[in-house]
């Protein structure tokens, strides 16, 4: 590993923005301070004058589709998209094929990532109605957490038996991350939509089918179970104003995540984008978007993430019941956050808190997520004066489309370091760069 000295940048970290230099040696941050001198003639100097230097983003919810769904995406391509977007660490979800319902499957995914990922990685162990003993025995230092689909899912991963949920919340050895939608409510709404529209349901009906009631009913149950069983709960992708009352600023045991597409789009966007923004839970009203942005600012939302979920373009061209739910988002998530910060939705220091620092605390990640001496050098350099125009010829996700095609962002990602190594620069990922497996603290209940 070569030494690196990043000079002149405005470091955004732990609630402050200051111009300082960063010296990186052996993959770790050795020194942060003003006017640092290179330790040797061989030290590479990166001039970050006029640029922002942020900790690398930790995306706690992605779907990279491997194994079994690699016609959509794979760990290599999606991790390349991630580092191009300033994401240095990702947590990948278990609804692949076969699903990640035991440690053997999880270790198989880690082996693929060790070979192919340019970003650091960890994987969730999935819950089902049948694998409670696997969950009890899981080593909390080797998993991102326990993923529970308390609502729509693929395969056999829907956990809809309340006694099973109680056991999961009682015995999970690590943070429980939940997808909260009440399936019976959704099914009733689907039948009502069929009666009204037949099979040609417009995509604008999606937030009525995957309704606010379905979200609130499920997320309320999750919070109730977490309080009763004293579990660590992280509710993923909040989409409604009503759900925000379930969470408190500064609470690290019961937390919530918002995803960038729910902060960016609102229900009027279906007219132009249709299936391209179909996702679960659904993008809802402009008022919901405003409320969630405010919750990011005041801390009721602890984490910003993507729920990056690529599908082949041809799949997305299907009718309402045939077009799969999910969007490719990793490559532009930081640009979306910074754009909202520029618009005054929240401060740039808040972006770093929600996308870098908070995931570290909630999931007990070791030596990442902050720019601190002794920590691994995961960071991103952003040019605040250079526009990015989303061009599909410059996408790295295997699906090769984006709901932001043609969008102009006011910032650009210039360089991404992963564990002290250049993972992205000059508009492309670095050949041969390999991420590392994330290490977690041992006491996580």
C-alpha positions in Angstrom: 0.0 0.0 0.0 1.5 3.4 -1.1 1.4 6.4 1.2 -1.1 9.1 0.3 -1.3 12.7 1.4 -4.5 14.6 0.7 -4.0 18.3 0.9 -6.1 21.4 1.0 -9.5 19.8 1.2 -12.5 20.9 3.3 -13.0 17.9 5.6 -16.7 17.3 6.6 -16.6 15.0 9.6 -18.2 14.7 13.1 -20.3 17.8 12.8 -17.7 20.2 11.5 -16.1 21.4 8.3 -12.5 22.4 8.4 -9.6 22.7 5.9 -7.0 20.0 6.9 -4.7 17.5 5.3 -5.0 13.7 5.7 -2.0 11.4 5.7 -2.8 7.8 4.8 -0.2 5.0 5.5 -0.7 1.3 5.2 -4.4 1.8 4.4 -5.1 3.8 7.5 -5.4 7.4 8.5 -2.1 8.3 10.3 -2.6 12.0 10.7 -5.3 14.7 10.2 -4.1 18.2 10.6 -3.1 21.5 8.9 0.0 21.7 6.7 1.1 18.1 6.9 4.4 17.2 5.1 4.8 14.0 3.0 6.7 11.4 4.9 8.8 10.3 1.9 9.6 11.1 -1.7 7.4 8.2 -2.8 4.3 9.5 -1.0 1.6 10.3 -3.6 0.1 13.8 -3.1 -3.6 14.4 -4.0 -4.5 18.1 -4.2 -8.0 18.5 -2.9 -8.0 22.3 -2.8 -11.5 23.6 -3.2 -13.0 20.1 -2.8 -15.0 18.4 -0.1 -13.5 15.4 1.7 -16.1 13.1 3.3 -16.0 9.7 5.0 -17.0 7.0 2.6 -20.7 6.3 2.7 -21.9 3.1 4.4 -25.0 1.9 2.6 -26.9 -0.3 4.9 -29.3 -1.7 2.3 -28.4 -2.9 -1.2 -29.5 -5.8 -3.4 -26.6 -6.9 -5.6 -28.5 -10.0 -6.9 -25.7 -12.6 -6.5 -26.0 -15.5 -6.4 -28.8 -16.7 -8.6 -30.1 -13.4 -10.1 -27.0 -12.3 -12.0 -29.0 -11.5 -15.2 -30.0 -8.4 -13.2 -26.6 -7.6 -11.5 -23.7 -9.0 -9.7 -21.4 -8.0 -6.8 -18.6 -6.9 -9.2 -20.7 -4.4 -11.2 -22.8 -3.1 -8.4 -19.8 -2.5 -6.1 -18.2 -0.5 -9.0 -21.4 1.6 -9.2 -21.1 2.0 -5.4 -17.6 3.4 -5.3 -18.4 5.6 -8.3 -21.0 7.1 -6.0 -18.8 7.5 -3.0 -20.1 4.4 -1.2 -17.1 2.5 0.4 -19.1 -0.1 2.4 -22.3 -1.9 1.6 -24.6 -4.3 3.5 -26.3 -6.7 1.1 -29.7 -8.2 1.6 -30.5 -11.9 1.8 -33.3 -12.2 -0.9 -31.1 -13.8 -3.6 -31.4 -17.3 -5.0 -31.0 -19.4 -2.9 -31.9 -17.0 0.0 -29.3 -16.3 2.6 -31.0 -18.2 5.5 -28.0 -19.8 7.0 -24.3 -19.1 7.7 -23.1 -21.4 4.9 -24.9 -19.3 2.3 -23.7 -16.1 3.9 -20.1 -17.3 3.8 -20.5 -18.2 0.1 -21.5 -14.7 -0.6 -18.5 -13.4 1.4 -16.2 -15.5 -0.8 -17.7 -14.0 -4.0 -17.3 -10.5 -2.5 -13.7 -11.2 -1.5 -13.0 -12.1 -5.1 -15.0 -9.5 -6.9 -16.0 -6.5 -4.7 -14.2 -3.2 -5.0 -16.0 -1.9 -1.9 -16.0 -3.2 1.7 -18.8 -5.6 2.3 -21.1 -7.4 4.8 -24.2 -9.4 4.5 -27.5 -9.8 6.4 -28.6 -13.2 7.6 -32.3 -13.6 6.5 -35.1 -14.6 8.7 -37.9 -17.0 7.8 -40.7 -18.8 9.6 -38.4 -21.8 10.0 -34.8 -20.7 10.8 -35.1 -19.4 14.4 -32.4 -21.8 15.6 -30.0 -20.5 12.9 -30.6 -17.0 14.0 -30.0 -17.9 17.7 -26.7 -19.5 16.8 -25.4 -16.7 14.5 -22.1 -15.1 15.3 -22.8 -11.4 15.5 -19.3 -10.4 14.5 -19.8 -12.1 11.1 -23.1 -10.6 10.0 -24.5 -7.1 9.3 -27.6 -8.0 11.2 -30.8 -10.1 10.9 -33.1 -9.0 8.0 -36.8 -9.6 8.6 -39.4 -9.1 5.8 -42.4 -8.3 7.9 -44.2 -7.8 4.6 -43.9 -8.6 0.9 -40.8 -10.6 -0.1 -39.7 -13.2 -2.6 -39.4 -16.9 -1.9 -40.0 -18.1 1.6 -38.7 -15.0 3.4 -42.0 -13.4 4.5 -42.2 -13.7 8.3 -45.9 -13.5 9.0 -46.3 -15.6 12.2 -46.4 -13.4 15.3 -44.9 -16.1 17.6 -42.0 -16.4 15.2 -41.5 -12.7 15.2 -41.5 -12.6 19.0 -38.8 -15.3 19.0 -36.7 -13.4 16.5 -36.9 -10.1 18.4 -36.2 -12.0 21.7 -33.1 -13.9 20.5 -31.5 -12.1 17.6 -27.8 -11.6 18.4 -27.5 -8.4 16.4 -29.5 -5.5 15.0 -32.8 -6.5 13.4 -33.5 -4.7 10.1 -37.1 -4.8 9.0 -39.0 -4.3 5.8 -42.4 -3.2 7.2 -45.5 -3.6 5.1 -48.7 -5.4 6.1 -49.3 -8.0 3.4 -53.0 -8.7 4.0 -53.7 -5.0 3.6 -51.7 -4.9 0.3 -53.6 -7.9 -1.0 -56.9 -6.3 -0.3 -55.8 -3.1 -2.0 -54.6 -5.1 -5.1 -58.1 -6.7 -5.4 -59.8 -3.3 -5.2 -57.5 -2.0 -7.9 -58.2 -4.9 -10.1 -62.0 -4.4 -9.7 -61.5 -0.8 -10.8 -58.9 -1.1 -13.6 -58.6 -4.8 -14.5 -55.1 -5.8 -15.2 -54.1 -2.4 -16.7 -53.5 -0.7 -13.4 -51.6 2.6 -13.7 -48.4 2.9 -11.8 -49.8 6.0 -10.1 -51.9 3.5 -8.1 -48.8 2.0 -6.5 -48.8 4.2 -3.4 -52.5 3.4 -2.8 -51.9 -0.3 -3.2 -48.7 -0.4 -1.1 -50.5 2.0 1.2 -49.6 4.2 4.2 -51.9 2.0 6.3 -49.9 -1.1 5.3 -46.6 0.6 6.3 -47.8 2.1 9.6 -49.5 -1.1 10.8 -46.3 -3.2 10.2 -43.7 -0.7 11.5 -45.8 -0.1 14.6 -45.7 -3.8 15.3 -42.0 -3.9 14.8 -41.4 -1.1 17.3 -43.8 -2.6 19.8 -41.9 -6.0 19.6 -38.5 -4.2 19.9 -39.6 -2.4 23.1 -41.2 -5.5 24.6 -38.2 -7.7 23.9 -35.5 -5.0 24.4 -34.2 -5.7 20.9 -32.1 -3.5 18.6 -34.4 -2.5 15.7 -33.7 -0.6 12.5 -36.7 0.0 10.4 -35.8 0.4 6.7 -37.0 2.8 4.1 -39.6 4.9 5.9 -42.1 6.4 3.5 -44.9 8.1 5.5 -45.3 11.0 7.8 -47.3 9.0 10.3 -44.5 6.5 10.9 -42.1 9.2 12.0 -43.9 9.5 15.3 -42.5 6.0 16.2 -38.9 7.3 16.4 -37.0 9.7 18.6 -33.8 11.7 17.8 -30.7 10.3 19.4 -32.2 6.8 20.1 -29.6 4.2 19.0 -31.7 1.1 19.9 -34.8 1.8 17.8 -33.8 3.6 14.6 -35.1 4.3 11.2 -33.7 4.7 7.7 -34.8 6.8 4.7 -33.8 6.1 1.2 -32.8 8.7 -1.4 -35.5 8.0 -3.9 -38.2 8.5 -1.2 -36.5 11.9 -0.4 -36.3 12.9 -4.1 -39.4 11.7 -5.9 -43.1 12.1 -5.0 -46.4 10.8 -6.4 -46.5 13.2 -9.4 -43.3 11.5 -10.6 -45.2 8.4 -11.7 -46.6 10.2 -14.6 -43.3 10.6 -16.3 -41.4 7.6 -14.9 -44.0 5.0 -14.3 -42.5 1.6 -13.7 -39.0 3.0 -13.4 -39.8 4.3 -9.9 -42.0 1.4 -8.8 -40.4 0.3 -5.5 -41.5 -1.3 -2.3 -42.5 0.5 -0.1 -43.9 2.9 -2.6 -42.9 6.5 -3.2 -45.8 8.5 -1.7 -47.0 12.1 -1.5 -45.1 15.4 -1.6 -46.2 16.0 2.0 -44.6 12.7 3.0 -41.4 13.6 1.3 -41.3 16.9 3.1 -41.9 15.2 6.4 -39.2 12.7 5.9 -36.7 15.3 4.8 -37.5 17.2 8.1 -37.0 14.0 10.0 -33.6 13.5 8.4 -32.7 17.0 9.6 -34.0 16.6 13.2 -32.7 13.1 13.8 -35.9 11.0 13.8 -34.4 9.4 10.7 -31.0 8.1 11.7 -29.7 6.7 8.4 -29.6 7.6 4.7 -29.3 4.7 2.3 -30.3 3.5 -1.2 -32.1 0.2 -1.3 -30.2 -0.1 -4.6 -32.2 -2.8 -6.4 -31.4 -3.2 -10.1 -33.6 -5.0 -12.6 -33.1 -5.6 -16.3 -34.6 -2.9 -18.5 -36.8 -5.4 -20.3 -38.2 -6.5 -16.9 -39.1 -2.9 -16.0 -41.2 -2.6 -19.2 -43.9 -4.9 -17.9 -47.4 -3.9 -16.8 -48.1 -3.1 -13.2 -48.2 -6.6 -11.9 -45.3 -7.8 -14.0 -42.8 -5.0 -13.7 -40.6 -5.8 -10.6 -40.1 -3.3 -7.8 -36.7 -1.6 -7.4 -34.4 1.1 -8.7 -30.6 1.3 -9.3 -29.4 4.1 -7.1 -25.9 3.6 -5.7 -24.0 5.6 -8.3 -25.9 8.8 -7.6 -27.0 8.6 -4.0 -24.3 11.0 -2.6 -25.1 13.5 -5.4 -28.8 13.3 -4.5 -28.0 13.9 -0.8 -25.6 16.8 -1.6 -28.2 18.3 -3.9 -30.8 18.3 -1.2 -28.3 19.8 1.2 -27.6 22.6 -1.3 -31.4 23.2 -1.5 -31.5 23.6 2.2 -33.3 20.4 3.2 -30.6 19.6 5.7 -26.9 20.5 6.3 -24.0 18.7 4.6 -22.8 17.8 8.1 -26.1 16.0 8.5 -25.6 14.0 5.3 -22.3 12.8 6.7 -23.9 12.0 10.1 -26.7 10.0 8.5 -24.8 8.2 5.7 -21.5 7.6 7.4 -21.4 8.0 11.2 -24.8 6.6 12.3 -24.6 3.3 10.4 -21.3 2.8 12.3 -22.9 3.2 15.7 -26.1 1.3 14.9 -24.3 -1.7 13.5 -21.2 -1.6 15.7 -18.8 -1.3 12.8 -15.1 -1.3 13.7 -12.7 1.4 12.5 -14.8 2.8 9.7 -17.4 5.5 9.1 -15.4 8.4 10.5 -12.2 10.3 9.5 -10.2 9.5 12.5 -6.5 8.8 13.1 -6.0 5.0 13.2 -9.2 4.2 11.3 -9.2 2.7 7.8 -9.0 5.4 5.1 -12.5 5.1 3.5 -13.2 8.5 2.0 -14.5 10.4 -1.0 -13.4 13.6 -2.6 -16.2 15.7 -4.1 -15.9 18.7 -6.4 -18.7 21.1 -5.4 -18.2 23.2 -8.5 -18.3 20.5 -11.2 -21.7 19.4 -12.5 -22.6 15.7 -13.1 -25.0 15.0 -15.9 -26.4 11.5 -15.7 -25.5 9.7 -18.9 -26.4 6.1 -19.4 -23.1 5.5 -21.2 -21.3 6.3 -18.0 -23.3 3.9 -15.7 -21.6 1.0 -14.0 -24.6 -0.9 -12.8 -25.1 -4.0 -14.9 -28.7 -3.0 -15.7 -27.4 0.1 -17.5 -30.4 2.4 -16.8 -31.2 5.1 -14.3 -34.3 6.9 -13.2 -32.1 10.0 -13.2 -31.1 9.9 -16.9 -30.4 13.4 -18.1 -30.5 14.9 -14.5 -28.0 17.6 -13.7 -26.4 17.5 -10.3 -24.3 20.4 -9.0 -21.5 18.2 -7.5 -19.3 15.4 -8.9 -17.5 12.5 -7.2 -13.8 12.9 -8.1 -12.1 10.1 -6.1 -13.0 7.3 -3.7 -10.6 5.6 -1.4 -11.4 2.2 0.0 -9.2 1.0 2.9 -6.6 3.5 1.7 -6.6 2.3 -1.9 -7.9 4.3 -4.9 -11.1 2.6 -5.9 -12.5 5.2 -8.2 -10.9 8.1 -10.0 -10.9 9.8 -13.4 -14.4 8.6 -14.0 -13.9 4.9 -13.6 -13.3 2.2 -11.0 -9.7 1.1 -10.4 -8.8 -2.3 -11.9 -7.6 -4.8 -9.3 -8.9 -3.0 -6.2 -10.5 -5.3 -3.6 -12.7 -4.4 -0.7 -12.4 -5.9 2.8 -14.9 -7.7 4.9 -16.4 -5.4 7.5 -15.5 -6.2 11.1 -18.2 -5.8 13.8 -17.9 -5.5 17.6 -18.7 -8.7 19.5 -21.4 -7.3 21.9 -24.3 -6.3 19.7 -27.6 -7.2 21.5 
